[in-house]
Amino acid sequence: MRIYTRTGDKGQTRIIGNDVLYKSDKRINAYGTVDELNSLVGLVAASLTDKTTELKDELQEIQQLLFDCGTDLATPEDDAKHEYIFKNDETVDWLEKKIDKYMAAAPQVKKFILPGGSVSASYLHVARTVTRRAEREIVDLMQDESINGEVLKFINRLSDYFFAAARYANVLEDVDDVLYRNSKPVFR
């Protein structure tokens, strides 16, 4: 199988439905960042220790879901041959249950914390920030073109999941979060 198409030699790429777009297109940026996030989640899963390995299966599920999100972001709404494949169904509820569980297990904080702690938690914080960038790029795309709105909802909740999972990873590794020293109370 040949993986190169030479379309990129002119700064372009072909998306689902055979449209050719410049690699700087908002659609390409949006699904490209989701692809970057998916790779980062793989790195997070590879960084897990014996104490944090319980997160592995859910991280792999998130990778599957991110692939679906990327596929939908690469699919123009008017492409009659392809339907959106990401269905919210219970994915946001699933993430919210994980968030609630992990936040209940972590010490309550009222101030901002510094991203970090254990290696796994640190990678999860990076995943959170890449998720936020993906969200911004999806919103930018959505202002010009229709997208599967369920993707945006999932990505929005996913950044909260990564924050909660990072805090939980620190709990599992017995590492304290570090409060941002100049933070006023922001959480109730």
N, C-alpha and C positions, 0 to 999 in steps of 0.2 A: 504494500500500500504506500503510495506516495503522499506525504503530508504537506508538501509545498505546492502552491498554486500559481505563484508569481504575480498574483493580483496585488499583493502587498508591496511589490517593487515600485508601484506608482502611488503608494500611500493609501490604497483602498483595500476593502475587504467585502466579501459577499456574505449577506445575512440570510436567514431563513426566508424563503420566498424568492430568492435569487436577486434581490436588489443589491446594488453595489454602492457602498457608502465610503466616504473618507474615514480613515481611522480616528480622526478627531471629532467625528459626529457624536452628538449627545447620546445616541442609542449605544454606540460602541463603548463610550466612556462608562455608561451605566452598567452594561453587562460585563464589561471588562473588569470593573471594580468588584462586582459580585464574584467573578472568577478568581480575582486576587484574594478575596476574602475566603473563598472555598479552599484555596491552597494554604492560606494561613490557618484555617481550622484543622487541616491535615497536620500542620506543624504543631499546633496545640495538642492534638491527640497523640502525636509522637513524643511530646514532652512530658506526658503524664507519668507520674511515679506510682509506686505500689499504693501510696496513700490516696492518690487522686484518680486511679484507674476506673473508678465507678462512672466517670464522666465520658469514657471512651465511646460507648454505644450511642449515647445521645449526640455526641459530636459527629459521629459518622452519619446519623440520621439527618442532622443539620446539613451536612455536606450534600446528601441526596436532595434535600429540599432546596438548597442553594443552586444546584444544577437545574432544577425545575424553574426556579426564579430566573436564572440566566437565560434559559431557553425562551421563556416568555418575553423577556426584555429584548431578545433578538428577533422576535416575531412581530411584524407590523400588524396592527389590528385588522387591516383590510385584506390580509392574506387569506383567501378563501380555502386554501389547501391545508392550513395548519390552525388548530385550535390551541388556546392556552391550556397548558397542562398543570400549572400550579393551582391547586384548589385549597382554599383555607381550611375547609372542613373543621378539623379540631386542632390544627397546628398552633394557632395563636393561644388557644386554651391550654394546650400542652406546655407551651413555653411559659405561660403565666403560672401554671402549677409549679413548674421547676423554679421560677423566680421566687414565688412565695416560700417554697421549701428552703431554698438557699438563703434567703434573707432572714428567715426565722432562725436558721442555724448560726448565723453570723452575729457578732455583737452589734447592738443597735448603735448607730452613729447619727449625729445631728449636723455634722460638718462634712465638708468635702474630704475625701481621702486622696492620698497620692497613689497613682497607678503603680503597682508593684507588689512586692512581697516575695512569694515563692516564684520559681521559674514558670510553673504552669499558670499561676495567677497573673504574672506579668504578660505572658502571651495572650491570655484571655482579655486583658485590658487593651492590648494592641488590636485584637480582633474587634473589640467594642468600638475603637476609634475608626477602624477601617469600615465597619458596618455603618457608622454615622456618615462617613464620606460617601459610601454607596447610596445611602438614603438621600443625601443632598443631590447626588447626580441623577437619581431616579426622579426626584421632584423636579429638577431642571428639565429632564426629558418630558415629564408629564405636562409641563406648561406648554409644550409645543405639540405633543402627540398623545393619543390615547394609549394607555398601558393597562395591564391587568392590575387593578387597584389592590387585589389581595396580596400581590408581591410587596407593595409599599407597606401595607399593614404588618406583614410578617417581618420585614426588614426593620421596621421601627421597633417592634417588640424584641427582636433578636439582639439589638444593642443593650437593652435592659437585661436580657438573659446573660449576656457576656459579663456585665457588671456584677450581677448576682453570683454567677458561677466563679468569677475571680475571687470574690469575697469568700465563697464557700471553699474554694481550693486553698486559700490561706488558712481557713479553719481546719481543714483536713491535714494540712502540713504543719499546723500549730505555729503559724506565723501571724503576728499582729499587723493589722492595717496601720498605716501611718497617717494621722490627720494632717491636713493642710493647715499650717500654723496661723495663717491670716484669714481663715474662713470664719464667717459668722455662721450661726446656726441656720441651716437651710432645709433640713429634713425634719419632719414632725413625727 
